[in-house]
Amino acid sequence: MTESGADKSNTSESSSDEDQLSLLLEQLMENPSESKLSQLTSAHPEFSDDLKELWATLKIVDFAQLELNDPTPVPPSFASSQDYFLDRPTEKASADNPQSGAVPSEDRPVVNRVGNYELLEEIGRGGMGVVYKARQAGINRTVALKMISQGALASLEERSRFQIEAETAGQLHHPNIVPVYEVGEIHGHPYFTMQMIEGTNLAERLYKGPLSNRDAVALLVSIAGALAEAHQRGILHRDLKPSNILIDQHGCPYVSDFGLACRYEMTAGGTSSEVTELEPGPTRLTMTGAVLGTPGYLAPEQAAGNRKSLDETTDVYGLGAVLYAMLTGVAPFQGANSLEVLMRVLEQEPVQPRLLNPEIDRDLELILLKCLQKPQELRYQSARELEADLKAYLNDEPIAARTSHFSQIWLRMFRETHHAPVLENWGLLWMWHSLVLLLICVITNVLQYFDFETRLPYLSIWCVGLWVWSGIFWSARRRSGPVTFVERQIAHVWTGSLIASMLLFWLEYAMDLPVLSLSPVLGFISGCVFLVKAGILTGAFYIQSAALFVTGVLMQLISMHSPFDFSISLFGVVAAVSFWVPGWYYFRQSRA
């Protein structure tokens, strides 16, 4: 019922842990590398999870800073200028738009040739590379040539990812995936060439406003088909967004930029096995907890840095995010900075599409929202399934999203939130708490049976006893590792329930009521506690909440009509089971 009375008594210990974590973070920022992170987590295992989460946050902050920084002076390099470029959002170069991704030609030297290719003009710039329109000598073929924007200054990680993109795209053959012609390197500068798509990209098209329902669906059908082909070959894109969808002069879409792709392996039964990075060399590019991608279009499991959860549904979410942008003109989630966007991806639902664009068809909105479900099991389970439903929509046939709408509502009620893993810290403690709570209730009922009418014994048990136990509980939790902010929120709720339980005795005294006459209120207080936990941790706690509310009603009926009032024992049994069952489940999960 209540376990956090020792919160204040441990404030100094909390500050000490936070100070130590702050010092470790400063050391990490002095040498921001995975080797330094591994060194710190090995030396301080109690802060391992916190350091990994903070490392992922640092990556996002770096990403945001790269977007905001202005170009730096030109360093000497290959062809005088190739190392000049910074990572910027993909935009088409424009002399009329000096804020576009391409740096105006008058501000930098010109690169005329790369190997067998004559560079004609810069046409785009992405997070890692710069793309030129080029002419291949000998066969006079116009191609798109991509190079690393940092050139010789590029890190090993950037060079490896660049190679991954070229090799991954080269393995895929689909009418809606940009084909790769050649992969090469000159003077230490890797490059690859692709089909030149004359036209625009989806991000630029959306500057003019949202697409019509049928135009958006027609584009997404082709994109979903391309992703289904990639998934069939065991490749996840992981970075679907409008700027990575090229559109030619005939309106045909092409999926591009496989720089964040990873391999997705399936078991024989068709369930996910493991996600592995597509790495050409021995260097591990992505650690557990790292966040990769564009925040506003990330799936929740990507935003949480949970690589083990990535599967086809991750790209399905990305397809839904792209559809959301096509229909509304904005990303599903926006914010003042990348961190704010990530938190919204994890904790909030996107604005209902029809509120932003009333012209969106209701069936299409159902398809869109099914893609954007936070629980992966509630999304389309493959890009092929989404493609089939989109085709059904275009043909005015019944869509699968409508038939699953009510089942999704039911399943979402009982799903875990991304905070649920903190329950693994409490599993064993909750099992002990259930026994303590049951013991207190049984002792109370024994005192009641022997007609103890004075309040002092009951006050000793429920006030002093529970406060002492809550101190033991909280100290044990602190010794097992740092306490998260979510756990502190729950602790405050528990503290409130403890205070409310104590005040019942005062209320009985003030109203001149017999001792324990207000005990049915305990069921309602505990029901409220589990209701809060259901919203923060897992919807499964709605069951415990409902059971305790019903118990409060039964306690009042028993006290009024039963020859022996065993209502306190009934409450003890129900409350103990409410803690024991999830405690046992998450204790076993923590040991798995």
C-alpha positions in Angstrom: 0.0 0.0 0.0 2.8 2.5 1.0 6.5 2.1 0.8 8.3 5.4 0.4 8.4 7.0 3.8 12.2 7.0 3.8 12.4 9.3 0.7 13.5 12.4 2.7 16.0 10.5 4.9 17.9 9.4 1.8 18.2 12.8 0.2 21.8 13.2 1.0 22.6 9.7 -0.4 20.7 10.6 -3.6 22.7 13.8 -4.0 25.9 11.9 -3.5 25.0 9.4 -6.3 24.0 12.3 -8.6 27.2 14.1 -7.9 29.2 11.0 -8.8 27.2 10.5 -11.9 27.8 14.1 -12.9 31.6 13.6 -12.5 31.5 10.5 -14.6 29.6 12.4 -17.3 32.2 15.1 -17.3 34.9 12.5 -17.8 32.9 11.1 -20.7 32.4 14.5 -22.3 36.2 15.2 -22.1 36.8 12.1 -24.2 33.4 11.3 -25.9 34.2 7.9 -27.3 32.8 4.4 -27.0 36.1 3.1 -25.5 35.8 5.7 -22.7 32.2 4.8 -22.1 33.2 1.1 -21.8 35.9 2.0 -19.4 33.6 4.0 -17.2 30.8 1.4 -17.2 33.3 -1.3 -16.3 34.7 0.7 -13.4 31.3 1.8 -12.2 28.7 -0.9 -13.1 26.1 0.7 -10.8 25.9 3.7 -13.2 26.1 1.6 -16.4 22.5 2.1 -17.5 22.5 5.8 -16.7 25.8 6.4 -18.6 24.5 4.6 -21.6 21.3 6.6 -21.6 23.3 9.9 -21.3 25.6 8.8 -24.1 22.6 8.3 -26.4 21.4 11.8 -25.3 24.8 13.3 -26.2 24.6 11.8 -29.7 21.2 13.5 -30.2 22.6 16.8 -28.9 25.5 16.5 -31.3 23.1 15.8 -34.1 21.1 19.0 -33.3 24.2 21.1 -33.1 25.4 19.9 -36.5 22.0 21.1 -37.9 22.4 24.6 -36.5 26.1 25.2 -37.1 27.3 27.5 -39.9 29.9 26.2 -42.4 33.5 26.4 -41.2 36.5 27.7 -43.1 37.8 25.6 -45.9 40.6 23.2 -44.8 43.2 22.0 -47.4 42.3 18.6 -48.9 41.7 16.6 -52.0 40.9 18.9 -55.0 41.3 21.8 -52.6 37.8 21.6 -51.2 36.2 18.2 -50.8 36.8 18.2 -47.0 35.0 21.5 -46.5 31.5 20.3 -46.3 29.6 19.9 -43.0 26.7 17.6 -42.2 23.5 19.4 -43.1 19.9 18.5 -43.8 19.4 17.3 -47.4 18.3 20.3 -49.5 18.7 21.1 -53.2 21.3 23.8 -53.8 19.9 27.2 -54.8 21.6 30.4 -55.5 18.4 32.2 -54.3 18.4 30.4 -51.0 21.7 30.8 -49.1 20.2 28.9 -46.2 19.8 25.7 -48.2 21.9 22.6 -47.5 24.3 23.4 -50.4 27.0 26.0 -49.7 27.0 28.7 -52.4 29.7 28.0 -55.0 31.3 31.5 -54.6 32.2 30.6 -51.0 34.3 27.6 -51.8 36.7 26.2 -54.4 35.2 24.0 -57.1 35.8 20.3 -57.6 35.8 19.4 -61.3 36.5 15.7 -61.5 36.4 12.5 -59.4 38.1 9.7 -61.2 36.2 9.0 -64.4 33.4 11.4 -63.5 33.1 15.1 -64.3 31.2 16.9 -61.5 28.6 19.2 -63.0 26.8 20.7 -59.9 26.0 19.9 -56.3 22.4 18.8 -56.0 22.1 17.8 -52.3 23.6 17.3 -48.9 22.7 14.9 -46.2 23.8 14.0 -42.7 27.0 12.3 -43.9 27.5 13.0 -47.6 27.3 15.4 -50.5 25.7 14.5 -53.8 26.8 15.8 -57.2 25.3 15.6 -60.6 28.1 14.1 -62.7 28.8 12.8 -66.2 30.5 9.5 -66.6 33.3 9.7 -69.2 33.3 7.2 -72.0 29.6 6.4 -72.1 28.4 9.9 -71.5 26.0 8.8 -68.8 24.6 11.3 -66.2 24.7 9.9 -62.7 24.4 11.1 -59.1 27.8 10.8 -57.4 27.9 10.8 -53.6 31.0 11.4 -51.5 31.6 11.8 -47.7 31.2 15.5 -47.0 34.2 15.5 -44.6 36.5 13.8 -47.0 39.9 12.9 -45.5 38.8 14.4 -42.2 35.9 11.8 -42.0 36.0 9.5 -39.0 36.3 5.7 -39.3 32.6 5.5 -38.3 31.6 7.9 -41.1 33.6 6.1 -43.7 32.3 2.7 -42.6 28.7 3.9 -42.7 29.2 5.4 -46.1 30.5 2.0 -47.3 27.5 0.3 -45.7 25.1 2.6 -47.6 26.7 1.8 -50.9 26.9 -1.9 -50.3 23.3 -2.2 -48.9 21.7 -0.2 -51.8 23.8 -2.2 -54.3 22.2 -5.5 -53.0 18.7 -4.2 -53.6 16.9 -4.4 -56.9 13.5 -2.8 -57.0 11.9 -0.2 -59.4 11.4 2.1 -56.4 14.9 1.9 -54.9 17.6 4.1 -56.4 20.1 1.7 -58.1 23.8 1.9 -57.4 26.1 1.7 -60.5 29.6 1.8 -59.1 31.4 1.9 -55.8 35.0 3.2 -55.7 37.7 5.3 -54.0 40.1 7.8 -55.2 43.0 9.2 -53.2 41.4 7.9 -50.0 38.1 9.4 -50.7 35.3 6.8 -51.1 32.4 7.5 -53.5 29.6 5.7 -55.2 27.4 6.5 -58.2 23.6 6.0 -58.5 20.9 6.6 -61.1 20.3 10.3 -61.5 16.8 11.0 -60.5 15.7 14.2 -62.2 13.0 15.8 -60.1 12.7 16.6 -56.4 12.4 14.9 -53.1 9.3 14.5 -51.0 10.4 17.1 -48.4 10.6 19.8 -51.0 7.3 18.8 -52.5 5.7 19.1 -49.1 6.8 22.7 -48.8 3.9 23.5 -51.1 1.4 21.8 -48.8 0.0 18.4 -48.0 -0.9 15.9 -50.7 -4.4 14.7 -51.5 -5.5 11.4 -50.0 -5.1 9.3 -53.2 -1.9 11.0 -54.3 -0.3 10.2 -50.9 -1.5 6.6 -50.9 -0.3 6.1 -54.5 3.2 7.2 -53.5 3.3 5.2 -50.3 2.1 2.0 -52.0 5.3 2.1 -54.1 7.5 3.0 -51.2 6.0 0.2 -49.0 6.7 -2.3 -51.9 10.3 -1.2 -52.0 10.7 -1.6 -48.2 9.0 -5.0 -48.4 11.7 -6.0 -50.9 14.4 -4.8 -48.5 12.9 -6.6 -45.6 12.7 -9.8 -47.7 16.5 -9.5 -48.0 16.8 -9.0 -44.3 17.5 -5.2 -44.4 15.9 -2.5 -42.3 16.1 1.1 -43.5 15.8 2.8 -40.1 15.8 6.4 -41.5 12.6 6.8 -43.5 11.7 10.5 -43.9 10.5 12.8 -46.7 14.0 14.0 -47.7 15.0 10.3 -48.3 12.1 9.8 -50.8 13.1 11.1 -54.3 10.4 11.8 -56.9 11.2 11.9 -60.6 9.7 14.1 -63.2 6.9 11.5 -63.8 5.9 11.3 -60.1 7.6 8.0 -59.4 9.0 7.7 -55.9 12.4 6.2 -55.0 13.7 5.2 -51.6 17.3 6.4 -51.0 19.9 6.8 -48.3 20.6 3.4 -46.6 23.3 4.9 -44.4 21.6 3.7 -41.2 20.5 0.3 -42.5 20.9 -2.8 -40.4 20.4 -6.5 -41.0 17.3 -8.1 -39.6 17.4 -11.8 -39.1 14.3 -14.0 -38.7 13.9 -17.3 -36.9 12.4 -20.3 -38.6 9.1 -19.5 -37.0 9.0 -16.1 -38.5 9.7 -14.2 -35.3 12.5 -11.7 -34.7 15.9 -13.1 -34.0 18.4 -10.3 -33.8 19.3 -7.0 -35.3 22.9 -6.7 -36.4 24.8 -3.7 -37.8 25.9 -4.0 -41.4 29.5 -3.3 -40.7 32.2 -3.9 -43.3 35.0 -3.8 -40.8 35.8 -4.9 -37.2 34.7 -1.6 -35.7 31.3 -1.7 -33.9 29.4 1.4 -35.1 26.3 1.2 -33.0 26.2 0.4 -29.3 23.2 -0.6 -27.3 21.4 2.6 -26.3 22.6 4.7 -29.2 19.9 6.7 -31.0 20.2 6.9 -34.7 17.8 8.6 -37.2 15.8 11.8 -37.5 13.9 12.4 -34.2 10.5 13.4 -35.6 10.3 10.3 -37.7 11.8 7.7 -35.2 9.8 4.8 -34.0 9.5 4.6 -30.2 11.9 1.6 -29.9 14.5 3.6 -31.9 14.0 6.7 -29.7 14.5 4.5 -26.6 17.8 3.1 -28.1 16.5 -0.4 -27.9 18.2 -2.2 -30.8 16.9 -5.6 -29.7 13.3 -4.5 -30.5 13.9 -3.4 -34.0 12.1 -5.4 -36.7 10.0 -4.8 -39.8 7.4 -2.9 -37.7 10.1 -0.3 -37.1 10.1 0.6 -40.8 6.3 0.3 -40.8 6.3 3.1 -38.2 8.6 5.1 -40.5 6.2 4.6 -43.4 3.4 5.8 -41.2 5.4 8.9 -40.2 6.0 9.7 -43.9 2.3 9.2 -44.7 1.5 11.6 -41.8 3.8 14.2 -43.3 2.3 13.8 -46.7 -1.3 14.2 -45.4 -0.7 17.0 -42.8 2.5 18.7 -44.0 4.3 18.2 -40.7 6.2 15.4 -38.9 4.2 13.3 -36.4 6.2 14.9 -33.5 7.8 18.3 -33.3 9.6 20.3 -30.6 12.0 23.1 -29.7 14.9 20.7 -29.8 15.8 17.1 -30.5 15.5 16.0 -26.9 12.0 17.4 -26.6 11.0 15.6 -29.8 12.4 12.3 -28.5 10.5 12.6 -25.3 7.3 13.2 -27.2 7.9 10.2 -29.4 8.3 8.1 -26.3 5.5 9.5 -24.2 2.8 11.2 -26.3 0.5 10.4 -29.2 0.7 12.4 -32.4 -2.0 15.0 -33.0 -5.0 13.4 -34.7 -4.3 13.8 -38.5 -7.9 15.0 -39.2 -7.4 17.9 -36.7 -4.6 19.2 -38.9 -6.3 18.3 -42.2 -10.1 17.7 -42.1 -9.9 16.4 -45.7 -8.2 13.2 -44.7 -10.5 10.2 -45.2 -11.4 8.3 -42.0 -10.3 5.0 -43.4 -7.0 6.4 -44.4 -6.6 7.9 -40.9 -7.1 4.4 -39.4 -4.4 3.1 -41.7 -2.1 5.9 -40.6 -2.7 5.5 -36.9 -2.2 1.8 -37.1 1.2 2.4 -38.5 2.0 4.8 -35.7 1.0 2.6 -32.7 3.6 2.7 -30.0 3.3 -1.1 -29.2 4.9 -2.9 -32.1 2.4 -5.7 -32.0 -0.4 -3.3 -32.8 1.1 -2.0 -36.1 1.0 -3.8 -39.4 3.4 -6.6 -39.0 5.1 -6.1 -42.3 5.4 -3.5 -45.1 3.7 -6.0 -47.3 0.6 -6.0 -45.0 0.6 -2.2 -45.2 0.9 -2.2 -49.0 -2.1 -4.6 -49.2 -4.2 -2.3 -47.1 -3.2 0.8 -49.1 -4.2 -1.0 -52.3 -7.5 -2.0 -50.7 -8.1 1.7 -49.9 -7.3 2.8 -53.5 -9.7 0.1 -54.8 -12.5 1.2 -52.4 -12.3 -2.2 -50.7 -12.6 -2.9 -46.9 -9.4 -2.2 -45.1 -7.9 -4.5 -42.4 -7.2 -1.5 -40.1 -10.9 -1.0 -39.6 -11.6 -4.5 -38.4 -8.7 -4.3 -35.9 -9.6 -0.9 -34.5 -11.5 -2.1 -31.4 -9.0 -4.9 -30.6 -6.2 -2.3 -30.7 -8.0 -0.1 -28.2 -8.4 -3.1 -25.9 -4.7 -4.2 -26.2 -3.4 -0.6 -25.8 -5.2 -0.4 -22.4 -3.1 -3.2 -21.0 0.3 -2.5 -22.7 3.5 -1.7 -20.9 4.9 1.8 -21.2 8.5 2.5 -21.8 8.9 3.0 -18.1 7.9 -0.6 -17.2 11.5 -1.9 -17.1 11.9 -0.1 -13.7 9.6 -2.7 -12.3 12.5 -5.2 -12.5 14.1 -3.2 -9.7 11.1 -3.8 -7.5 10.3 -7.5 -8.2 11.7 -9.0 -5.1 10.9 -6.1 -2.9 7.2 -6.2 -4.0 7.1 -9.9 -3.0 8.4 -9.0 0.5 6.0 -6.1 0.7 3.0 -8.4 -0.1 3.9 -10.6 2.8 4.4 -7.6 5.2 1.1 -6.2 4.1 -0.8 -9.5 4.6 0.8 -9.9 8.0 -0.3 -6.4 9.2 -3.8 -7.0 8.0 -4.1 -10.4 9.8 -2.7 -9.0 13.0 -5.2 -6.2 12.8 -8.0 -8.7 12.3 -6.9 -10.7 15.3 -6.9 -7.6 17.5 -10.3 -6.8 16.2 -11.5 -10.3 17.0 -10.4 -10.0 20.6 -12.3 -6.7 20.9 -9.3 -4.3 21.2 -11.2 -1.0 21.0 -8.3 1.3 21.9 -6.6 3.0 19.0 -3.0 2.7 20.2 -2.3 -0.9 19.0 -3.7 -0.2 15.6 -1.8 3.1 15.3 1.4 1.2 16.3 0.9 -1.3 13.5 -0.4 0.9 10.7 1.7 4.0 11.4 4.9 3.1 13.1 5.1 -0.4 11.5 4.5 0.8 8.0 6.8 3.7 8.3 9.6 1.5 9.5 9.0 -1.0 6.7 8.9 1.7 4.1 12.3 2.9 5.3 13.7 -0.7 5.0 12.0 -1.0 1.6 13.5 2.3 0.2 17.0 1.6 1.6 17.0 -1.8 0.0 16.0 -0.3 -3.3 18.7 2.4 -3.1 21.4 -0.2 -2.4 20.4 -2.0 -5.7 21.3 1.0 -7.9 20.4 4.6 -8.8 16.7 5.5 -8.5 15.0 6.8 -11.6 12.7 9.8 -11.7 9.8 7.5 -12.5 10.5 5.5 -9.3 10.5 8.8 -7.4 7.1 9.7 -8.8 5.7 6.3 -7.8 7.3 6.7 -4.3 5.5 10.0 -3.8 2.2 8.3 -4.6 2.9 5.6 -2.1 3.9 8.2 0.5 0.6 9.9 -0.1 -1.3 6.6 0.4 0.6 6.0 3.7 -0.3 9.5 5.0 -4.0 9.0 3.9 -4.1 5.6 5.7 -2.8 7.2 8.9 -5.3 10.1 8.7 -8.2 7.6 8.7 -7.5 6.9 12.4 -7.6 10.7 13.1 -10.8 11.0 11.1 -12.4 8.2 13.1 -11.4 9.9 16.3 -12.6 13.3 15.2 -15.9 11.9 14.1 -16.2 9.8 17.3 -16.4 6.6 15.2 -15.3 3.1 16.4 -11.8 2.1 15.4 -11.5 0.6 11.9 -15.0 1.8 10.9 -13.4 3.6 7.9 -11.2 0.7 7.0 -13.1 0.1 3.6 -11.5 3.4 2.4 -8.2 1.5 2.3 -9.4 -0.4 -0.7 -10.2 2.8 -2.5 -6.9 4.4 -1.6 -4.9 1.4 -2.8 -7.1 1.2 -6.0 -6.1 4.8 -6.8 -2.4 4.0 -6.3 -2.6 1.2 -8.8 -4.6 3.3 -11.2 -1.7 5.8 -11.2 0.8 3.0 -11.7 -1.3 1.7 -14.6 -0.9 5.0 -16.4 2.8 5.3 -15.8 4.1 1.7 -15.9 1.7 -0.8 -17.4 -2.0 -1.1 -18.2 -2.0 -4.5 -16.5 -2.3 -2.6 -13.2 -5.9 -1.6 -14.2 -6.8 -5.2 -13.1 -5.3 -4.6 -9.6 -6.9 -1.2 -9.4 -10.4 -2.6 -10.2 -10.0 -5.5 -7.8 -9.1 -3.1 -4.9 -12.0 -0.8 -5.7 -14.4 -3.7 -5.6 -12.7 -4.9 -2.4 -13.4 -1.6 -0.7 -17.1 -2.1 -1.5 -17.1 -5.7 -0.2 -15.3 -4.6 3.0 -18.2 -2.2 3.8 -20.8 -4.9 3.1 -18.9 -7.4 5.3 -18.5 -5.0 8.2 -22.2 -4.3 8.1 -23.7 -7.8 7.6 -21.1 -10.4 8.7 -21.1 -11.8 12.2 -17.3 -11.6 12.2 -15.7 -8.7 10.4 -12.9 -10.2 8.3 -12.9 -7.3 5.9 -9.3 -6.2 6.8 -8.0 -9.8 6.1 -9.8 -9.7 2.8 -8.1 -6.4 1.9 -4.8 -8.0 2.9 -5.2 -11.0 0.7 -6.3 -8.9 -2.4 -3.5 -6.3 -1.8 -0.9 -9.0 -1.3 -1.8 -10.8 -4.5 -1.8 -7.4 -6.3 1.8 -6.9 -5.3 3.0 -10.5 -5.4 2.0 -11.4 -9.0 3.8 -8.5 -10.8 6.6 -8.8 -8.3 7.2 -12.4 -9.2 6.8 -11.7 -12.9 9.3 -8.9 -13.0 11.7 -10.6 -10.6 11.9 -13.6 -13.0 12.3 -11.2 -15.9 15.2 -9.4 -14.3 17.0 -12.8 -13.9 16.3 -13.9 -17.5 
